Amino acid sequence: KICLIGHFSYTTGEEARSGVTLIGWNAAKKCIEDRGFDVLGGNATLLWRIESPTLWKGDITFVEDGETITAKADLVKKSPTEFVYEAEMDNGETARLVFRKVKMERKKKAKE
């Protein structure tokens, strides 16, 4: 019974995207639902089922430029600092993303 709001940005080749996402528990479907909207009008709905502490399985619907694409995906926790997302779209395309936690450096306050 928690809800998260996030902002995202990424670049694929020459194309940059940014937007917002809302993540929460869908009690009717008994899964985690993630809805994202980008500034170019695209959106996605991800429904994640937790299979184990290291594996989530998802059903995804993307809408971009008026076209709807569905996919099946896995999100695998490889280590405490690495996650791998793999998806196969209904049009035969595949995607693989690797997320790694990075240590953030704190900015030092300027001395007055």
C-alpha positions as CSV (number, residue, x, y, z in Angstrom):
1,K,0.0,0.0,0.0
2,I,2.6,2.4,-1.1
3,C,2.8,4.7,-4.1
4,L,6.0,6.1,-5.7
5,I,6.3,9.0,-8.1
6,G,9.5,9.3,-10.2
7,H,11.0,11.3,-13.0
8,F,13.1,9.6,-15.7
9,S,15.3,10.6,-18.6
10,Y,17.3,8.6,-21.0
11,T,19.0,8.7,-24.4
12,T,18.8,6.1,-27.1
13,G,21.1,7.0,-30.0
14,E,20.2,10.5,-31.0
15,E,16.7,10.4,-29.3
16,A,16.3,11.8,-25.7
17,R,13.2,11.0,-23.6
18,S,12.0,12.2,-20.3
19,G,8.8,12.0,-18.3
20,V,7.2,10.8,-15.1
21,T,6.1,7.5,-13.7
22,L,3.7,6.4,-11.0
23,I,4.2,3.0,-9.3
24,G,1.8,1.4,-6.9
25,W,0.0,-1.8,-5.9
26,N,-2.9,-2.8,-8.0
27,A,-5.2,-4.8,-5.6
28,A,-7.6,-5.9,-8.3
29,K,-4.8,-7.6,-10.4
30,K,-2.6,-8.4,-7.4
31,C,0.5,-7.0,-9.0
32,I,2.7,-3.9,-9.0
33,E,1.6,-1.4,-11.6
34,D,3.9,1.1,-13.2
35,R,2.4,3.8,-15.5
36,G,4.8,6.1,-17.3
37,F,4.3,9.1,-19.5
38,D,6.9,10.9,-21.6
39,V,7.0,14.5,-22.8
40,L,6.6,13.3,-26.5
41,G,3.2,11.8,-25.8
42,G,4.3,8.2,-25.3
43,N,3.1,6.1,-22.4
44,A,3.6,2.6,-21.0
45,T,1.8,0.4,-18.5
46,L,3.9,-2.3,-16.8
47,L,2.2,-5.0,-14.6
48,W,4.8,-6.8,-12.5
49,R,4.3,-10.1,-10.7
50,I,6.9,-10.9,-8.0
51,E,8.0,-14.5,-8.6
52,S,10.9,-14.5,-6.1
53,P,13.2,-12.0,-4.4
54,T,15.3,-12.0,-7.5
55,L,12.8,-12.3,-10.3
56,W,9.8,-10.2,-11.4
57,K,7.8,-11.1,-14.5
58,G,5.9,-8.4,-16.4
59,D,3.3,-7.7,-19.0
60,I,4.0,-4.4,-20.8
61,T,1.9,-2.2,-23.1
62,F,3.7,0.7,-24.9
63,V,1.9,3.4,-26.9
64,E,4.2,5.5,-29.1
65,D,3.2,7.6,-32.1
66,G,-0.3,6.1,-32.0
67,E,1.0,2.5,-32.2
68,T,0.5,0.0,-29.4
69,I,3.1,-2.7,-28.7
70,T,2.8,-5.3,-26.0
71,A,5.7,-7.3,-24.5
72,K,6.6,-9.9,-21.9
73,A,9.5,-9.0,-19.6
74,D,11.7,-10.3,-16.8
75,L,13.5,-8.1,-14.3
76,V,16.3,-10.1,-12.6
77,K,18.3,-9.0,-9.6
78,K,21.8,-10.2,-10.4
79,S,23.4,-8.7,-7.3
80,P,22.7,-6.0,-4.7
81,T,23.9,-3.4,-7.2
82,E,22.8,-4.8,-10.6
83,F,19.4,-5.5,-12.2
84,V,18.8,-6.8,-15.8
85,Y,15.6,-6.1,-17.7
86,E,14.9,-8.3,-20.7
87,A,11.8,-8.0,-22.9
88,E,10.4,-9.6,-26.0
89,M,7.8,-7.6,-27.9
90,D,4.9,-9.0,-29.8
91,N,6.5,-7.7,-33.0
92,G,9.5,-9.9,-32.5
93,E,11.9,-7.2,-31.2
94,T,13.9,-7.7,-28.0
95,A,15.4,-5.4,-25.5
96,R,18.0,-5.8,-22.7
97,L,18.9,-3.2,-20.2
98,V,21.3,-3.4,-17.4
99,F,20.8,-1.1,-14.4
100,R,23.7,-0.6,-11.9
101,K,23.6,1.4,-8.7
102,V,26.4,3.9,-8.7
103,K,27.9,5.7,-5.7
104,M,26.9,9.4,-5.7
105,E,29.5,11.9,-4.7
106,R,28.3,14.6,-2.3
107,K,28.9,18.1,-3.4
108,K,31.0,20.0,-0.9
109,K,29.6,23.2,0.4
110,A,31.6,26.2,-0.7
111,K,33.4,28.0,2.1
112,E,32.2,31.6,2.7
